[in-house]
Amino acid sequence: MLTIIESINLSEKYLKERGISEPRINAEIMLAEILSCKRLDLYLRFDRPLKEDERLKYREFLSRRGNNEPLQYILNKTEFYGLEFYVDENVLIPRPDTEILVEEIIERFSEIKTEIKILDVGTGSGNIAVALAKNIPSAKIAAIDVSEKALQIAERNAEANQTAGVDFKLVDIFNSSGEIETHNFDVIVSNPPYISKNNLEELEKEVKEREPLNALTDGGNGLSFYERICEIGKTALNENGLLFFEIEKDAEEKIGSIMQNHGYKEIETKKDFAGITRIIWGKNK
Ligand SMILES: C[S@@+](CC[C@H](N)C(=O)[O-])C[C@H]1O[C@@H](n2cnc3c(N)ncnc32)[C@H](O)[C@@H]1O
């Protein structure tokens, strides 16, 4: 029977050979999950042998990780804005970059007492909608997605995080027939599929081969969602309503001019800690 430390050492070697970055941390995280303990606690009982069921589970996790399946899908969880979210291959794994988007909206609206109507376009795991609902008590949120499976996961996450006030709805924004266009939203927020078809190849293998393609790319130049959401915002937003987007590196000029062309004013951007512009927003009218 292999002990904890022997298993970690062997697993690190296996994952390294398979080209997985940070192989030891990956090995430790998966074993800690199986043994329901913290990563560092593994070393407090390093000479404890693994039981047969633990060994088998660990072998399954390692084989999946060795095949480039993201750790978050294997563990069926990730953290976003201090909250835990269930994730699997049907949803994009929420990224820390998106927390900047959520934070900007929370800073503006968390103290406001009157109802704030928010639309989250392409909700995926529901991370944006749930984080906003948890932190803006007066928010009433509509969260839409084209994927039925993603919406089921988003609803599950809203329930697990005890979030009231989020209404999830199946909507294809390119084929919507009035479901969203005629509301009076105060805020529309979206982290849309923005990778262009040409740039898809440059993504890491575990992203492009494992995460849902329709969450990553629009299959074209990466701008069609921005165009469409700007168009929808013209009638779905209140007169001074705000439209917030996450954008990819170096895209602020392109997206800024799309917003201007649709008549959005007072356009602002914000950078992340690495100095990369990650979000852009503007006012309707
Ligand atoms: C980049 S992911 C964002 C997921 C999540 N909001 C986040 O920030 O991690 C984009 C989402 O848009 C959804 N989507 C793709 N095409 C759509 C469409 N035509 N109408 C509505 N949602 C769409 C995808 O299913 C996916 O969940």
The ligand as an SDF file (V2000), in Angstrom:
LIG
                    3D

 27 29  0  0  0  0  0  0  0  0999 V2000
  -17.4140   33.7310  -21.8100 C   0  0  0  0  0  0  0  0  0  0  0  0
  -18.7820   32.7730  -21.2460 S   0  0  0  0  0  0  0  0  0  0  0  0
  -19.1500   33.6660  -19.7530 C   0  0  0  0  0  0  0  0  0  0  0  0
  -19.6910   32.8110  -18.6530 C   0  0  0  0  0  0  0  0  0  0  0  0
  -19.7640   33.5270  -17.3150 C   0  0  0  0  0  0  0  0  0  0  0  0
  -20.6340   34.6960  -17.3800 N   0  0  0  0  0  0  0  0  0  0  0  0
  -18.3910   33.9420  -16.8130 C   0  0  0  0  0  0  0  0  0  0  0  0
  -18.1270   35.1540  -16.7360 O   0  0  0  0  0  0  0  0  0  0  0  0
  -17.5560   33.0770  -16.5070 O   0  0  0  0  0  0  0  0  0  0  0  0
  -20.0450   33.2520  -22.3770 C   0  0  0  0  0  0  0  0  0  0  0  0
  -21.4200   32.6400  -22.1830 C   0  0  0  0  0  0  0  0  0  0  0  0
  -22.2600   33.0760  -23.2690 O   0  0  0  0  0  0  0  0  0  0  0  0
  -23.1590   32.0470  -23.5960 C   0  0  0  0  0  0  0  0  0  0  0  0
  -23.6600   32.2490  -24.9700 N   0  0  0  0  0  0  0  0  0  0  0  0
  -23.0590   31.8570  -26.1360 C   0  0  0  0  0  0  0  0  0  0  0  0
  -23.8420   32.1950  -27.1800 N   0  0  0  0  0  0  0  0  0  0  0  0
  -24.9390   32.8210  -26.6870 C   0  0  0  0  0  0  0  0  0  0  0  0
  -26.1040   33.3820  -27.2800 C   0  0  0  0  0  0  0  0  0  0  0  0
  -26.2730   33.3800  -28.6080 N   0  0  0  0  0  0  0  0  0  0  0  0
  -27.0570   33.9230  -26.4830 N   0  0  0  0  0  0  0  0  0  0  0  0
  -26.8820   33.9260  -25.1130 C   0  0  0  0  0  0  0  0  0  0  0  0
  -25.8000   33.4010  -24.5060 N   0  0  0  0  0  0  0  0  0  0  0  0
  -24.8220   32.8600  -25.2700 C   0  0  0  0  0  0  0  0  0  0  0  0
  -22.3310   30.7760  -23.4320 C   0  0  0  0  0  0  0  0  0  0  0  0
  -23.1710   29.6460  -23.2790 O   0  0  0  0  0  0  0  0  0  0  0  0
  -21.4900   31.1200  -22.1910 C   0  0  0  0  0  0  0  0  0  0  0  0
  -22.1090   30.6460  -21.0300 O   0  0  0  0  0  0  0  0  0  0  0  0
  1  2  1  0
  2  3  1  0
  2 10  1  0
  3  4  1  0
  4  5  1  0
  5  6  1  0
  5  7  1  0
  7  8  2  0
  7  9  1  0
 10 11  1  0
 11 12  1  0
 11 26  1  0
 12 13  1  0
 13 14  1  0
 13 24  1  0
 14 15  1  0
 14 23  1  0
 15 16  2  0
 16 17  1  0
 17 18  1  0
 17 23  2  0
 18 19  1  0
 18 20  2  0
 20 21  1  0
 21 22  2  0
 22 23  1  0
 24 25  1  0
 24 26  1  0
 26 27  1  0
M  CHG  2   2   1   9  -1
M  END
$$$$
